[in-house]
């Protein structure tokens, strides 16, 4: 099982869907496409601490 994410410009969404659908047809039911979004920006990096006294 593989779960992955792709950042796709809105203008390229249909081309991306078409390419995945074409590939899915070649591998049968072993590939499923699920699209979500747009999603808000996020980060898993903690912001730097402010210097003392601020």
Backbone bond lengths (Angstrom), bond angles and torsions (degrees), N, CA, C in turn:
res aa  C-N    CA-C-N  psi(-1)  N-CA   C-N-CA  omega(-1)  CA-C   N-CA-C  phi
1 X - - - 1.440 - - 1.511 108.92 -
2 X 1.297 115.59 138.73 1.461 122.16 177.42 1.513 108.57 -134.57
3 X 1.295 114.99 130.36 1.465 120.76 174.03 1.512 106.27 -122.67
4 X 1.299 116.93 122.41 1.455 120.06 -176.94 1.520 110.48 -138.96
5 X 1.298 115.92 163.04 1.457 121.73 -179.81 1.515 109.63 -121.83
6 X 1.312 114.95 147.50 1.452 121.60 176.87 1.520 108.03 -130.33
7 X 1.297 116.57 136.04 1.451 121.90 174.53 1.523 106.39 -94.85
8 X 1.328 115.89 112.48 1.464 121.50 -174.66 1.525 109.04 -122.43
9 X 1.325 115.87 130.99 1.459 119.13 176.05 1.519 108.73 -63.19
10 X 1.324 116.27 144.84 1.465 120.97 -179.87 1.527 111.06 -54.41
11 X 1.318 117.10 -37.51 1.459 121.34 -178.81 1.528 112.17 -66.08
12 X 1.340 117.65 -21.84 1.463 122.22 -178.04 1.525 113.26 -101.67
13 X 1.335 116.84 1.75 1.460 120.08 -173.70 1.526 112.29 -58.24
14 X 1.312 118.56 -48.14 1.463 120.23 -176.95 1.524 111.52 -65.30
15 X 1.320 116.95 -39.42 1.472 120.59 177.64 1.525 110.25 -63.19
16 X 1.332 117.31 -39.88 1.461 121.82 177.38 1.530 110.48 -63.98
17 X 1.342 116.33 -47.15 1.468 120.39 178.29 1.528 110.81 -58.28
18 X 1.326 116.94 -44.46 1.463 121.22 -179.00 1.531 111.33 -62.16
19 X 1.336 116.38 -42.53 1.468 120.24 -179.73 1.521 111.01 -65.18
20 X 1.324 117.80 -41.27 1.462 120.98 179.96 1.533 109.96 -68.90
21 X 1.325 117.01 -40.90 1.462 120.53 178.49 1.524 110.66 -61.38
22 X 1.323 116.57 -41.26 1.466 120.80 177.74 1.524 110.81 -61.96
23 X 1.328 115.87 -45.32 1.474 120.32 179.82 1.525 110.59 -66.05
24 X 1.321 117.11 -40.23 1.461 121.07 179.56 1.523 110.74 -60.70
25 X 1.325 117.06 -36.94 1.457 120.60 177.99 1.512 112.33 -63.18
26 X 1.326 116.65 -28.98 1.466 121.14 -179.27 1.531 112.43 -78.33
27 X 1.330 117.83 -21.72 1.468 120.36 -176.54 1.526 112.67 -114.25
28 X 1.313 117.25 6.33 1.463 120.45 177.52 1.507 111.96 71.43
29 X 1.323 115.89 -139.81 1.467 120.63 -174.66 1.525 112.92 -86.91
30 X 1.312 118.01 15.34 1.468 120.60 -179.74 1.518 112.72 -85.18
31 X 1.330 118.80 -2.26 1.459 122.35 -178.39 1.516 109.36 -131.64
32 X 1.320 115.80 128.48 1.456 121.77 177.21 1.520 108.03 -127.46
33 X 1.320 115.76 136.56 1.456 121.24 178.65 1.509 109.78 -110.38
34 X 1.317 115.28 129.78 1.459 121.20 175.61 1.521 107.19 -131.86
35 X 1.329 116.66 122.96 1.455 120.81 -179.44 1.519 110.37 -109.81
36 X 1.317 115.57 137.75 1.454 121.78 175.13 1.522 108.22 -132.83
37 X 1.290 115.86 159.05 1.455 118.12 174.24 1.502 111.89 126.31
38 X 1.284 116.08 173.95 1.461 125.77 5.43 1.519 111.55 -71.70
39 X 1.297 115.49 147.95 1.452 122.13 179.73 1.525 109.70 -110.25
40 X 1.328 118.04 150.61 1.463 120.13 178.62 1.524 111.14 -68.66
41 X 1.292 115.38 154.17 1.472 120.35 175.83 1.521 109.43 -66.41
42 X 1.311 116.72 146.85 1.460 121.18 177.26 1.519 109.23 -152.22
43 X 1.302 115.10 164.93 1.457 121.08 179.83 1.515 108.95 -145.60
44 X 1.321 115.89 144.82 1.458 120.93 177.01 1.526 111.17 -100.41
45 X 1.323 116.80 10.75 1.456 121.91 -179.39 1.520 108.45 -97.09
46 X 1.330 116.15 130.73 1.463 120.01 176.91 1.525 109.05 -71.37
47 X 1.344 117.37 137.22 1.462 119.04 176.78 1.531 109.96 -66.46
48 X 1.312 117.18 151.01 1.464 119.43 178.47 1.526 110.60 -63.78
49 X 1.301 115.60 148.09 1.466 120.48 178.63 1.505 109.66 -72.10
50 X 1.322 115.94 143.71 1.469 120.90 176.04 1.522 108.89 -73.85
51 X 1.331 117.46 143.68 1.465 119.80 177.27 1.533 110.65 -58.99
52 X 1.329 117.08 151.70 1.465 122.09 179.35 1.510 110.19 -59.53
53 X 1.325 116.94 142.55 1.448 121.19 177.80 1.529 113.24 94.04
54 X 1.287 117.84 0.27 1.468 120.26 178.91 1.477 111.05 -99.82
